[in-house]
Amino acid sequence: MFHENTCGAHFGYSFDKPGRRDTLPSRRPGGVESNPHRTLKSVLFVCTGNTCRSPMAEALFRELVKAHPDYQIASAGVAAAPGMPASKHTTTILKERGIDLANFQSRMLDQAMLEAATHVFAMSSNHQAVIEEEFPSQADKVYLVSEFAADDSLRGRDVSDPFGQGRAAYDETLADLEKMLPSLLAYIEQTWKEPNS
């Protein structure tokens, strides 16, 4: 049972992780927004309810990879109620940055989503543990979202859950994600090898 509220590019840091497979077959995930180009890198962000943290990470990372047509970005929750909109503060904060989440709907994490993903980034160590326990065959592609953070104070830390709190908590979560996500992109770009290459 999951117990949690629902809700750099740092080129000097070693990205080598023993036991990880960084080359994984690409599959088209059902129900995920399609990229018109050939998608090789499928990134999935996971939190609890898929209404606060993971939609925020999904939207911010999609902005980061605008110049990279070979990415597909999605998010899901380990205890999500499917079809829920993103939280009000998440929607507001992203709208202020020109990102529209009006059509966003939460999704429950499942095996098919994980199989389709090449990289899965969990918002907390609890989320990571749940994924690895419930979907052990997919464990080698699951990382903590802060695992590669350039900022020593953020690396390895859970992304705080703003669910049920005021705007300031959401601002803090967004600020942390904005510091963490460029390092995720750097990690993927530096370690990626095309399948069957």
Backbone hydrogen bonds, N-H to C=O, Kabsch-Sander energy under -0.5 kcal/mol:
donor,donor_aa,acceptor,acceptor_aa,energy
4,E,2,F,-0.7
7,C,5,N,-0.5
11,F,9,A,-0.8
13,Y,10,H,-1.5
20,R,17,K,-1.9
21,R,140,D,-0.5
22,D,20,R,-0.6
24,L,22,D,-0.6
27,R,116,A,-0.8
32,V,29,P,-1.2
40,L,38,R,-0.6
40,L,70,D,-1.2
41,K,70,D,-2.6
42,S,40,L,-0.7
43,V,41,K,-0.6
43,V,72,Q,-2.8
44,L,119,H,-2.6
45,F,74,A,-2.2
46,V,121,F,-2.4
47,C,76,A,-1.7
51,T,7,C,-1.5
52,C,7,C,-2.2
53,R,7,C,-0.6
56,M,52,C,-1.4
57,A,53,R,-2.6
58,E,54,S,-2.8
59,A,55,P,-2.5
60,L,56,M,-2.4
61,F,57,A,-2.7
62,R,58,E,-2.1
63,E,59,A,-1.6
64,L,60,L,-1.7
65,V,61,F,-1.8
66,K,63,E,-1.2
68,H,65,V,-2.4
71,Y,68,H,-0.9
72,Q,41,K,-2.3
74,A,43,V,-2.2
76,A,45,F,-2.1
77,G,107,R,-2.3
78,V,47,C,-2.3
79,A,48,T,-2.6
80,A,77,G,-0.7
83,G,106,S,-2.7
84,M,81,A,-1.1
87,S,51,T,-2.9
91,T,87,S,-2.7
92,T,88,K,-2.6
93,I,89,H,-2.8
94,L,90,T,-2.1
95,K,91,T,-2.2
96,E,92,T,-1.9
97,R,94,L,-1.0
98,G,95,K,-1.9
99,I,94,L,-2.8
100,D,98,G,-0.5
101,L,99,I,-0.6
104,F,101,L,-1.8
106,S,84,M,-2.6
109,L,77,G,-2.9
114,L,110,D,-1.8
115,E,111,Q,-2.7
116,A,112,A,-1.9
117,A,113,M,-1.3
118,T,42,S,-2.8
119,H,42,S,-1.9
120,V,141,K,-2.7
121,F,44,L,-2.9
122,A,120,V,-0.6
122,A,143,Y,-3.1
123,M,46,V,-2.3
128,Q,124,S,-2.2
129,A,125,S,-2.3
130,V,126,N,-2.4
131,I,127,H,-2.4
132,E,128,Q,-2.5
133,E,129,A,-2.1
134,E,130,V,-2.9
135,F,131,I,-2.6
138,Q,135,F,-2.2
139,A,136,P,-1.3
141,K,138,Q,-1.7
142,V,139,A,-1.5
143,Y,120,V,-2.9
145,V,122,A,-3.0
147,E,144,L,-2.4
149,A,146,S,-1.6
152,D,150,A,-0.6
154,L,151,D,-1.7
155,R,151,D,-1.9
156,G,146,S,-0.9
157,R,154,L,-2.3
159,V,123,M,-3.0
160,S,158,D,-0.5
165,Q,162,P,-2.4
169,A,166,G,-0.9
170,Y,166,G,-1.1
171,D,167,R,-2.4
172,E,168,A,-2.0
173,T,169,A,-2.0
174,L,170,Y,-2.6
175,A,171,D,-2.4
176,D,172,E,-2.2
177,L,173,T,-2.4
178,E,174,L,-2.6
179,K,175,A,-1.0
179,K,176,D,-0.5
180,M,176,D,-1.8
181,L,177,L,-2.8
183,S,180,M,-0.9
184,L,180,M,-1.1
185,L,181,L,-2.1
186,A,182,P,-2.2
187,Y,183,S,-2.4
188,I,184,L,-2.6
189,E,185,L,-2.7
190,Q,186,A,-2.3
191,T,187,Y,-1.8
192,W,188,I,-1.6
193,K,22,D,-0.5
197,S,194,E,-2.0
